[in-house]
């Protein structure tokens, strides 16, 4: 669903196309609420309007708003288009008036060709990809999802038997894999089945509209209890091992206005391990757009909202686990804010590392983390095994108790031939397929890559398994940052919505840039650009604009209609600083356990 630079322009026709109608319905309801709020605060102006009688208040709402505009000072983050003003917004307004409204009147309820100009501007702003700035008589979008206070979490209870927990996180690319390809013969379920030794305890799916279509073809329906969530997310747990205590859903974020499909939520459940009595609180999340923004309220708020779900619904001593396609990688404030409270267990390499598993365990408690294959999705499914309890045991002893099938490919086998091609031809023709490897890397490491991409072609090699089990090697925040280096296009950018940076140095204005992600890429492609600012209305540009800046960020302030951020090179530096701080805290915590 994301494919480098083309992702920016094709996204609305991709992974969230199926949500478009829902998003527009939400937008319509939200727009009526905005207008209603304005109506409630404009009673004195409506009373002075000769068309605003008690029985016709709703009909003259826009007239009242226009009257108010003439009597109050225009606020920041908005602009009222004038007749014949020109520019992309005016073109969008004319399209609605001359094409959209005559052909699709149902898209614009209660509007006619004689509706006020403000009504057409509102319609051009209140879309999934706006071309107009917010009209000044419409209140700024609410910040219901802002949350400034993170909770205090905990480590799993030390007392009690030791158990291993195996988890899966998998974005299924539903619209394509299931709606276009018809499930590709149950490829997703068969991928899960082929990697089920040992079996998964819990699974979180994103872009999931029917969990039975996922697990059914692989014969896994009897083994798992499954739940369909509101926001096209699903979760499942293994019935013979765990008992469900409580489950729920909670919204935590909302998409940015420039790429809006609605609110974003979590599914969660609290389970009890039947044999040991230990408790697991599991959260599944599909994050807001744009990538690395954290949505309307920003990455820190999204992170803290998720953490507060844990603090409110779990109990001290529970194992806490968070999985999902966060639409955020190490460049984001989302991941950086989570790192201080949950440990990074594993993340995919897809899109710079947007698929993540985090838990309240130490690095030495992570026994295995890996990509297991795509199964026809545009994301790699990721899996991890953590160990809880038995504090006296070393990570090596824990690893020995873990039975994970492995095999080094025999010479002459089909797996051997696949690995040989990768070592001789693949690494030369497509080095990006083998991150961190070169032509002299050990055969086992090439076999591991082949296994991750196509588990059916090669088993997990034993040499790599023995090196990684229980060591935490390649895991944690440092791995997240290393993966970020391979992010393509805007997937390596940091975006901070409703924020305006104060930056020193020179500035360069790029007119007509309608997407903050494009602004970031322009900055990244400009050798001297260190930060960028995007605005949905610039007087100088007479429309949307991108401002490239050469200096360092000195301060930040809230400003609706603006997005600020860093290009990939600078975002990596920020991520490295956050990683260093997090790992210092984790090392101190490990020593004091």
Number of C-alpha atoms within 10 A of each C-alpha: 20 19 14 13 15 11 17 18 12 13 15 19 12 16 18 17 14 17 15 16 11 13 19 18 13 14 18 18 11 14 17 11 12 18 17 15 13 19 22 12 12 17 16 12 17 24 14 12 14 8 15 19 14 9 7 10 16 14 13 17 21 21 19 25 22 19 17 20 15 9 9 10 9 14 13 13 19 22 21 19 23 11 8 9 11 15 16 16 23 21 16 20 25 18 14 22 19 11 12 16 18 13 11 11 14 11 14 16 10 10 16 14 12 8 13 13 17 22 19 25 26 21 21 24 22 22 19 20 17 22 27 30 24 27 23 23 26 18 14 17 16 10 13 11 19 18 17 9 12 19 15 10 19 17 17 21 14 14 12 13 13 15 16 19 19 21 23 26 28 30 22 27 22 26 22 18 20 22 12 10 12 13 21 14 13 19 19 25 21 20 21 24 17 14 19 13 12 14 15 21 21 23 24 28 28 26 20 23 20 17 20 16 17 23 24 14 17 19 13 17 16 11 15 20 18 20 20 17 22 15 21 18 25 25 26 21 23 20 17 14 15 23 17 16 12 12 15 13 17 15 18 27 30 24 23 25 21 24 21 25 28 23 20 21 25 26 23 27 21 23 24 17 18 13 11 13 13 22 24 24 22 26 27 28 31 26 31 31 25 26 26 30 32 31 33 30 26 28 29 23 25 31 25 23 25 23 24 18 18 24 17 9 14 22 17 14 17 22 23 26 22 27 29 27 27 26 25 32 34 33 36 29 26 25 28 24 20 22 23 17 21 24 24 26 32 29 33 26 24 22 27 26 29 30 29 28 28 23 24 21 22 23 23 18 24 31 27 24 25 21 26 27 25 22 24 20 20 19 24 25 28 26 27 22 23 23 23 23 17 14 15 8 10 13 19 14 12 22 23 13 9 16 9 16 13 15 14 18 21 10 10 9 11 13 20 18 14 17 25 17 13 23 22 12 13 17 18 13 10 10 15 12 14 17 13 11 16 13 15 8 11 13 19 19 19 24 28 25 24 24 22 22 19 17 20 15 15 24 21 24 21 18 16 18 19 14 11 18 24 25 19 20 16 15 20 23 25 19 20 28 23 20 23 26 17 17 21 18 22 27 33 33 33 31 30 29 26 22 22 22 23 17 20 13 11 12 16 13 17 15 15 18 20 22 23 29 28 18 27 31 20 20 27 24 11 14 9 13 25 23 29 32 27 31 27 28 26 20 9 10 16 17 24 27 25 30 23 25 25 19 17 15 17 9 9 13 10 13 17 20 24 23 28 26 28 28 27 27 15 20 23 22 14 19 25 20 12 22 22 13 13 22 18 11 12 19 12 10 11 13 7 7 9
